Amino acid sequence: MDNLKYAAIPDEKDERDYCFEALGTSQITQQDWEKGYDIEKEMGQKLLPVKNQGFSLSCVGQAFAYYVQVLNKYREVSAKSIYSLIALGEDRGAYLRDGAKSVNNLGALWEDFLSSYNDQGVPTQQYLYDDSWFNEDTKRLMKELKSSEYYTVTNKTMDGYAKAIRDGKGMVAGVVGVNNGTWNSFEPTPPGLTSSNRWYHALYFGRFGVDEKGKYIDCINSWGDRNDGHRGWQRLREDYFAYDGAWVFNPWILIYNKNMNETTKILKDKNSSAVGVWLPAISEDVLKSYALNMGRELPMKDGNVDWENAIEGEFELK
């Protein structure tokens, strides 16, 4: 796995990034770990096929291809259509931000249109890096899988990640690893503080919960099904999120407006005949836009929404 050393390149800080936030409070509330979340249960089917990047450096493209597949009814998405447009060089990986940005600005292609494996069925670096397929015709086709927005997740605690996974139907993030043998198993362990030869890898995160060993967050790899029949899924324990999230980095979520009907609810007031639409906002900026369009003025404090005075009531969705 030494070839992964520069596969997922940590993003440089950019103040222009839109941030995924917990609304209604200044803190991420603790998630219901007993209830947990499982994207496969929510979608009613397994996330297949398991991707295999071979010895290529295409993990950012592979992870976002999984994510776009989830957000577009589970039809397999081409990792090549993402990675080849964001690779930093012939023998380089890519920034995670560039993966999210490419899907948002251009989109992606279905796997059955642009295969992520060459004519011999091998995912070579040379093949995945080649972008000669990209032209005005394919660019138009990519728009079908173009996302509406992308956000960076600023809270790097397990609860912050869990909230992003639940609200974003998963997310893509990077992990830091070493060749300690555990990444061939279901439960890899993080590097030590003094570990050398660390590598950087991108994964799709899609499940969280708690079991007899404690809290966990599950991600699906792009190394084929080689970890005891778990179909590429691997489990990160609390130690992977220690030291202020030192072993995980740059989480991103994608938003497709066409999926908003899945979170929009029609609600009726129990005490009257009033009926209305619940349209959740995924960030403070989006909430401000909603309020402005409805002629509402949000109370502000130190440049941010004054949640103590802004919230007018609470309810629990079914």
C-alpha positions in Angstrom: 0.0 0.0 0.0 3.0 2.3 -0.3 1.5 3.6 -3.5 -1.3 5.2 -1.5 1.1 7.6 0.2 0.0 10.5 -1.9 -3.3 9.2 -3.3 -5.7 11.4 -1.2 -4.0 14.7 -0.7 -5.2 16.8 2.3 -6.9 20.0 1.2 -5.4 23.3 1.9 -7.7 25.6 4.0 -9.9 27.8 1.9 -12.2 30.4 3.5 -14.5 30.2 0.5 -15.6 26.6 1.4 -19.2 26.3 2.4 -19.5 24.6 5.8 -21.9 21.9 6.9 -23.1 23.0 10.3 -25.4 22.0 13.2 -28.3 24.4 13.0 -30.2 25.6 16.0 -27.3 25.3 18.4 -23.6 26.2 18.6 -22.7 22.6 19.3 -23.2 19.3 17.5 -25.7 17.4 19.6 -24.9 13.8 20.5 -26.2 11.4 17.9 -28.4 8.3 18.7 -25.7 5.7 18.4 -28.0 2.9 19.5 -30.3 3.7 16.6 -27.4 4.3 14.3 -27.5 4.7 10.6 -27.0 2.4 7.6 -27.2 3.8 4.1 -27.8 0.3 2.7 -30.8 -0.2 5.0 -32.1 3.2 4.1 -31.8 2.6 0.4 -33.1 -1.0 0.7 -30.2 -2.6 -1.2 -26.5 -3.4 -0.9 -23.9 -1.0 -2.2 -22.5 -3.0 -5.1 -20.3 -3.8 -6.9 -17.3 -3.4 -4.7 -14.8 -1.1 -6.4 -11.2 -2.1 -7.0 -8.7 0.6 -7.8 -5.8 -1.8 -8.0 -2.4 -0.1 -7.7 -3.8 3.2 -9.1 -3.9 6.4 -7.1 -7.6 7.0 -7.9 -9.1 6.7 -4.4 -10.7 10.2 -4.4 -12.5 9.3 -7.7 -13.5 5.9 -6.3 -14.9 7.3 -3.1 -16.9 10.0 -4.8 -18.2 7.5 -7.4 -19.6 5.4 -4.5 -21.2 8.6 -3.1 -22.7 9.7 -6.4 -24.0 6.2 -6.9 -25.8 6.3 -3.5 -27.4 9.7 -4.3 -28.5 8.6 -7.7 -30.5 5.4 -7.1 -27.6 3.0 -6.8 -26.6 2.8 -10.5 -22.8 2.3 -10.7 -20.8 5.5 -11.4 -17.5 5.7 -13.2 -14.6 6.5 -10.9 -12.5 7.3 -14.0 -15.0 10.1 -15.0 -14.1 11.9 -11.7 -10.4 11.0 -11.0 -9.0 11.7 -14.5 -10.3 15.3 -14.4 -8.8 16.0 -11.0 -5.5 14.1 -10.8 -2.6 16.3 -10.0 -0.2 14.4 -12.3 0.4 11.1 -14.1 1.7 9.6 -10.9 -0.2 11.7 -8.4 -3.5 11.5 -6.5 -6.0 14.3 -6.0 -7.4 16.7 -3.4 -10.7 15.7 -1.9 -12.1 19.1 -2.4 -11.4 18.8 -6.1 -13.5 15.6 -6.2 -16.5 17.3 -4.7 -16.0 20.4 -6.8 -15.7 18.3 -10.0 -19.0 16.5 -9.3 -20.6 19.8 -8.5 -19.4 21.7 -11.5 -19.3 18.9 -14.1 -21.0 15.8 -12.8 -19.9 12.3 -13.7 -20.7 9.4 -16.0 -22.3 6.0 -15.5 -19.8 3.1 -15.3 -21.5 1.3 -18.2 -20.7 4.3 -20.4 -17.1 4.9 -19.2 -15.5 1.9 -17.6 -13.0 2.3 -14.7 -11.2 -0.8 -16.0 -9.2 -1.1 -19.2 -9.9 -3.6 -22.0 -8.2 -6.3 -19.9 -10.4 -5.5 -16.9 -7.5 -4.0 -15.0 -7.7 -0.5 -13.2 -4.2 0.7 -14.1 -3.0 4.1 -13.2 -2.3 5.0 -16.8 -5.8 4.1 -17.9 -7.5 5.9 -15.0 -5.4 9.0 -15.5 -6.2 9.3 -19.2 -8.8 12.0 -19.8 -9.0 11.7 -23.6 -12.6 10.7 -23.3 -13.6 14.2 -22.1 -15.1 16.4 -24.8 -18.2 18.6 -25.3 -20.4 15.5 -25.9 -19.4 13.7 -22.8 -19.5 17.0 -20.8 -23.2 17.3 -21.7 -23.8 13.7 -20.6 -22.1 14.3 -17.2 -24.7 16.9 -16.3 -27.1 14.2 -15.4 -25.0 13.4 -12.3 -24.1 17.0 -11.4 -24.7 17.8 -7.8 -26.3 21.1 -6.6 -24.0 21.9 -3.7 -21.0 20.6 -1.7 -20.0 21.3 1.9 -17.0 20.7 4.1 -17.7 19.2 7.5 -16.1 21.3 10.1 -16.8 19.3 13.3 -14.3 16.4 13.3 -15.7 14.6 16.3 -17.4 11.2 15.9 -20.8 12.9 16.6 -20.0 15.5 14.0 -19.1 12.9 11.4 -22.2 10.8 12.3 -24.5 13.8 11.9 -23.0 14.5 8.4 -23.4 10.8 7.4 -27.0 10.8 8.5 -28.0 14.2 7.0 -25.8 13.8 3.8 -26.6 10.1 3.1 -23.0 9.5 3.8 -19.9 11.5 3.0 -16.4 11.2 1.6 -13.4 11.8 3.8 -9.7 10.9 4.0 -8.0 8.5 6.4 -4.4 8.3 7.5 -3.0 4.7 7.6 0.2 2.7 7.9 1.1 -0.8 6.7 0.4 -2.5 10.0 -1.6 -5.3 8.4 -5.0 -4.3 9.8 -6.2 -2.6 6.7 -6.7 -6.1 5.2 -9.2 -6.8 8.0 -12.7 -5.5 8.9 -11.4 -3.3 11.7 -8.2 -1.4 10.9 -6.3 0.3 13.6 -4.8 3.9 13.3 -1.1 4.8 13.1 0.8 5.5 16.3 1.9 9.0 17.1 5.4 8.2 16.1 4.6 5.9 13.1 6.5 6.6 9.9 5.6 5.8 6.3 2.0 7.0 6.7 -0.3 7.0 3.7 -3.4 9.0 2.8 -6.5 7.4 1.4 -10.1 8.5 0.5 -13.2 6.5 1.4 -17.0 6.8 1.4 -18.5 6.7 4.9 -22.0 5.4 5.1 -22.8 3.7 8.5 -22.5 4.4 12.2 -23.6 2.7 15.4 -22.5 1.1 18.6 -21.8 -2.5 19.5 -20.2 -4.4 22.4 -16.9 -2.7 21.6 -18.2 0.8 21.5 -19.0 3.4 18.9 -18.0 2.8 15.3 -18.2 4.5 11.9 -18.1 2.3 8.8 -16.6 3.2 5.4 -16.4 1.2 2.2 -13.0 0.7 0.5 -12.1 0.5 -3.2 -9.7 -2.5 -2.8 -12.2 -5.2 -3.8 -13.9 -7.6 -1.4 -10.8 -8.8 0.5 -11.7 -8.3 4.1 -13.5 -11.5 5.2 -16.6 -11.1 3.0 -17.7 -7.7 4.3 -18.1 -6.4 0.7 -15.4 -3.8 1.1 -16.9 -2.3 4.3 -14.5 -1.6 7.1 -15.1 -0.4 10.7 -13.3 2.6 12.3 -13.4 2.6 16.1 -13.1 5.6 18.5 -9.3 5.4 18.4 -9.4 6.5 14.8 -11.0 9.8 15.8 -8.7 10.5 18.7 -6.2 13.4 19.0 -8.8 15.9 17.5 -9.3 13.7 14.5 -5.7 13.4 13.6 -6.3 10.2 11.5 -9.3 11.4 9.5 -9.3 14.5 7.3 -11.3 16.7 4.9 -14.9 15.3 5.0 -17.2 16.4 2.3 -20.9 16.0 1.6 -22.8 16.5 -1.6 -26.4 17.8 -2.0 -28.7 17.0 -4.9 -31.8 19.2 -5.0 -33.7 16.5 -6.8 -33.4 14.5 -3.6 -34.9 17.2 -1.4 -38.3 15.7 -1.7 -37.0 12.8 0.5 -36.4 15.2 3.4 -39.3 17.6 2.8 -42.3 16.8 4.9 -46.0 18.0 4.9 -46.9 18.8 8.5 -50.2 19.6 10.3 -50.6 21.5 13.5 -52.2 19.3 16.2 -54.0 22.3 17.6 -55.5 23.7 14.4 -56.3 22.9 10.8 -53.0 24.6 9.6 -50.9 22.5 7.2 -47.5 23.5 5.9 -44.2 22.3 4.4 -41.1 21.4 6.4 -38.1 22.3 4.3 -34.9 21.7 6.3 -31.8 23.8 5.7 -28.4 22.2 5.7 -26.5 25.3 6.5 -26.9 28.7 8.2 -26.5 30.5 4.9 -29.3 28.3 3.3 -31.6 29.1 6.3 -30.9 32.8 5.9 -31.9 32.5 2.2 -35.1 30.7 3.1 -36.0 33.4 5.7 -35.3 36.2 3.3 -37.5 34.6 0.6 -40.3 34.3 3.2 -39.9 37.9 4.5 -38.6 36.8 7.8 -35.8 38.5 9.6 -33.6 36.3 11.7 -32.2 37.7 14.9 -28.4 37.9 14.8 -25.6 38.0 17.4 -22.0 38.6 16.6 -22.6 38.0 12.9 -24.3 34.6 13.5 -27.9 33.6 14.0 -29.0 34.1 17.6 -30.5 30.7 18.1 -31.8 31.3 21.6 -34.2 33.9 20.1 -34.6 32.5 16.6 -36.0 29.1 17.5 -39.8 29.4 17.9 -40.6 25.8 18.7 -39.5 22.1 18.4 -41.1 19.0 17.0 -40.1 15.4 16.3 -40.4 13.9 12.8 -41.6 10.4 12.4 
